[in-house]
Amino acid sequence: MVNSLSYVIFYAYLLYLFPCMVYCLFSNLNGWMYVCLQSHRERSG
């Protein structure tokens, strides 16, 4: 019983954190791509 309860809490925690992690990852990726594009633009012209 205690094990199943801990699993439920663990999965609820994961489901709660997952969108935040995805959002943080995508925002970092966006910033990284922006920096890459800016540096490429400066190099090319």
N, C-alpha and C positions, 0 to 999 in steps of 0.2 A: 504493500500500500504506500509506504513512504517512497519507494523507488518510483512508482508511477506518478506520484505527486511531484517529485523533483523533476521528472521528465517533462511533465506538463508545464511547470514553471520555466524550465530551461527552454522549451520550444516557444513559449509565450515571449520570453526574453529575446530569443532569436528573431521572432516575427516582429517584435517591437524595434529591434536595432537594425534589421535588414534594410528597410527603406532609408534610414539615416545613412547607413554605410554606402548604399548605392548612390545616394544623393551626393555624399562627400566625394566618392570616387569619380562620379561624372563631372562634378564641378572642378576637381583637380585636373581631370583629363581635358576639360574645356580650356582651362587656363594654360595647361601645358601645350595644347595644340595652338592656342592663340600666340604663345611665346614663339613657338616654332615658325608659325606663319609670319610673324613680325620679323624675325631674324632672317628668314628666307627672302622676304620682300626687301629688306635693307640690303641684302647681298646682291639681289638681282637688279635693283634699280634705285 
